[in-house]
Amino acid sequence: MNISKNSSEYMIHQQDDLYYLSFLSFDRTKAVNHGFSTRLGGYSKDIYTSLNLGLRSGDKLEDVYLNYKKICKALDIDSEDLVHSDQIHESHIYCVTQEDKGKGFYKDSNIKGIDGLITNEPKVPLITFYADCVPLYFLDPVQKVIGLAHAGWRGTVLKIAAKMIHKFTSVYKSDPKNILVGIGPSIGSCCFEVDESVAHAFQKQFEGDDWIQTLKNGKYKIDLWKVNQQILLESDIIEEHISIMGLCTMCHKDIFFSHRGHKGRRGSLGAIMELRD
Ligand SMILES: [Zn+2]
């Protein structure tokens, strides 16, 4: 893998040809099983090579099923229990319970139009999907609550990160001072070039300019990691509790699926997490 193996934020896990990443801050709590998948070590072919977790990507479902089995075995999670989001680039959040186990793949799901999942029940694994958008992981090790949110540029502008923290505090009585957040691999500021309309959507919502760069061609580059960090700090998350992997999916499209990098012809990566017993 052509990414740093000596990060203070993440660890690379390898089992045979399978690779996935975890946040060191989350591992240290011993409260969760979690990981972010790479495209390496799966069964899918062609544009889906090889660990595609996208169920509606056009890939062969038998291969996707085997991919789920393989990554979940490595994470010590039962793939049949996974609760799937149904992301629409909005900021709606669903509170998951035991009754939702298996919804999305093995069971029909009423979880529709949801970009954020939260649960405080152990052994109820959550999964959200990515190929350039920002994966956000949340863990309150005191109240024992976990969450995952899909923050593309739209979700970031809609401040889904702040809405997740609000749910943690209002529904689960979390103190923001205890919450750990992880920002996983996504398109980085090196590659996330946008036009004026998108840049203005950000400028309307966010202060400062350390997250935006004006380019000579009249376009802009935006740092989604920094913007999400700003939102989290405004939600009273402690800076040292925010881990940023700093890995760009487009720069590393040999390791990750990248919607822009592969011009839309790609599989999906998964953010997976469950509370331990
Ligand atoms: Zn990049």
Residues whose N, C-alpha, C, O or C-beta is under 5 A from the ligand:
A	BS01	ZN	G188 C190 C191 C248 M250 C251
